[in-house]
Amino acid sequence: YLDAASNGAWGKGGGQTFNGGVGEGAAGNDGTSQALKRTDGSITYNEWSYAVGHQLNMAQIITSAGPDPVTITAETVGKTIAGATFKG
Protein backbone atom coordinates (compact mmCIF):
# COMPACT_ATOMS: atom_id res chain seq x y z
CA TYR A 1 0.00 0.00 0.00
CA LEU A 2 2.69 2.50 0.97
CA ASP A 3 4.53 1.94 -2.29
CA ALA A 4 1.40 2.50 -4.38
CA ALA A 5 -0.09 5.36 -2.36
CA SER A 6 2.99 7.51 -1.73
CA ASN A 7 3.62 8.67 -5.31
CA GLY A 8 7.24 7.56 -5.03
CA ALA A 9 7.90 9.01 -1.57
CA TRP A 10 7.99 5.61 0.18
CA GLY A 11 10.91 4.22 -1.82
CA LYS A 12 11.21 0.92 0.09
CA GLY A 13 9.22 -1.22 -2.33
CA GLY A 14 6.21 -3.43 -1.69
CA GLY A 15 5.68 -7.01 -0.64
CA GLN A 16 4.43 -9.35 2.06
CA THR A 17 6.91 -8.10 4.69
CA PHE A 18 7.56 -4.60 6.00
CA ASN A 19 10.75 -3.13 4.54
CA GLY A 20 10.96 0.04 6.59
CA GLY A 21 14.55 -0.47 7.67
CA VAL A 22 13.81 0.12 11.36
CA GLY A 23 11.87 -1.64 14.06
CA GLU A 24 11.19 -5.26 14.78
CA GLY A 25 9.25 -7.72 12.67
CA ALA A 26 6.94 -10.39 14.02
CA ALA A 27 4.57 -12.89 12.44
CA GLY A 28 0.81 -12.72 12.83
CA ASN A 29 -1.45 -11.13 15.42
CA ASP A 30 0.03 -13.15 18.30
CA GLY A 31 3.61 -12.36 17.35
CA THR A 32 3.08 -8.64 16.89
CA SER A 33 1.06 -8.39 20.10
CA GLN A 34 3.78 -10.11 22.13
CA ALA A 35 6.42 -7.80 20.61
CA LEU A 36 4.23 -4.82 21.46
CA LYS A 37 4.02 -5.84 25.11
CA ARG A 38 7.84 -6.09 25.32
CA THR A 39 8.55 -2.69 23.76
CA ASP A 40 7.55 0.52 25.55
CA GLY A 41 6.04 3.11 23.20
CA SER A 42 5.61 0.66 20.34
CA ILE A 43 2.77 0.37 17.84
CA THR A 44 1.57 -2.45 15.61
CA TYR A 45 -1.15 -3.33 13.16
CA ASN A 46 -3.48 -6.15 14.18
CA GLU A 47 -6.77 -7.45 12.89
CA TRP A 48 -9.61 -5.54 14.57
CA SER A 49 -11.46 -8.62 15.86
CA TYR A 50 -8.21 -9.91 17.38
CA ALA A 51 -7.58 -6.58 19.11
CA VAL A 52 -11.13 -6.49 20.49
CA GLY A 53 -10.98 -10.10 21.65
CA HIS A 54 -7.66 -9.54 23.41
CA GLN A 55 -8.63 -6.13 24.82
CA LEU A 56 -5.75 -4.32 23.12
CA ASN A 57 -5.61 -0.53 23.15
CA MET A 58 -6.44 0.94 19.76
CA ALA A 59 -5.60 4.25 18.17
CA GLN A 60 -8.23 6.81 17.29
CA ILE A 61 -7.86 8.43 13.88
CA ILE A 62 -8.58 12.03 12.92
CA THR A 63 -10.14 12.01 9.46
CA SER A 64 -11.20 14.61 6.92
CA ALA A 65 -14.78 14.22 8.22
CA GLY A 66 -14.09 16.39 11.25
CA PRO A 67 -11.74 17.38 14.06
CA ASP A 68 -12.67 14.63 16.52
CA PRO A 69 -10.73 11.34 16.69
CA VAL A 70 -12.68 8.30 15.47
CA THR A 71 -12.51 4.89 17.17
CA ILE A 72 -12.67 1.85 14.91
CA THR A 73 -15.95 -0.01 15.46
CA ALA A 74 -18.26 -2.01 13.24
CA GLU A 75 -20.32 1.17 12.82
CA THR A 76 -17.43 3.45 11.83
CA VAL A 77 -16.03 0.87 9.42
CA GLY A 78 -19.50 0.47 7.90
CA LYS A 79 -19.70 4.23 7.36
CA THR A 80 -16.28 4.22 5.74
CA ILE A 81 -17.21 1.41 3.37
CA ALA A 82 -20.54 3.05 2.54
CA GLY A 83 -18.73 6.27 1.62
CA ALA A 84 -16.08 4.60 -0.54
CA THR A 85 -15.95 5.30 -4.25
CA PHE A 86 -14.24 3.28 -6.94
CA LYS A 87 -12.30 4.63 -9.89
CA GLY A 88 -11.47 2.84 -13.08
N, C-alpha and C positions, 0 to 999 in steps of 0.2 A: 504494500500500500504506500509506504513512504516513498519508494522509488517512483511510483506512478504519479503520486499526488504532489510531489514537491517541485515539479518543473525543473528538475536537474539539481536542486539545492541539496538533496539528500546525499547523493554521490557514493553510497556504500553498496549499491546493488540491491536486488531482491532475493527472495528464496524462502525456504522453510525455517531457517534459523536466523536469529537477529545478528546482524553484522555491524553493530554500532561501534565496536572497538573498545568499549569500556563496560564495566559491570560484570555480572555473573550470570551465566546461563543455567537453566534448570529445565527438566522435562516435565510437562504436564501440570495440571492444577496442583497436585500434591507436592511436586518438586518445587514449583515456584512459591507456593505458600510456606513451605518449610524454610526456603532460603530467605523469604521475607521476614519470618520470625527471628532469624539469626542476625539480621542486618538492620541496625537502627537507622531510621530515616529512608528506608528503601520503599520502592513501589514495584508493582507487578501488574500484569494483565491476566485475569482469570475469568473463566466462564461465569456469568451472572448467577446461574442456579447453584453452582458450586460455592460461590462467595456467600450467598444467602444461607445455604445449608450449613456452612461452617462458620457462620456469624463473623465474617471478615469485614473490616471497615472498608467503605467504598468512597471514592472521590465523588464530589458534586461538580458538575460542569456548568460553566457560564456559556450560554449560547447566544446566537443573534436574536433570539426571541425575546430577550429581556435581560435586565441586570441581575436577577436573582439566580443563584446556583440551583441546578436541577439534579435531583437524585434519580438514579436509574431504578425504575420499577416497571412492571408489566404495562402500566398505564402510560408512562412517559415514552417507553419504547414503541408502544402502539401509536402514539401521536407522531413520533418521528417517522415511522413507516408510512403512516397515512399521508404525511406531508411530502414524502419523497417523490421526485420526478425522475424520469428516465430520458436520456438523450441517445439518439442514434438508432 
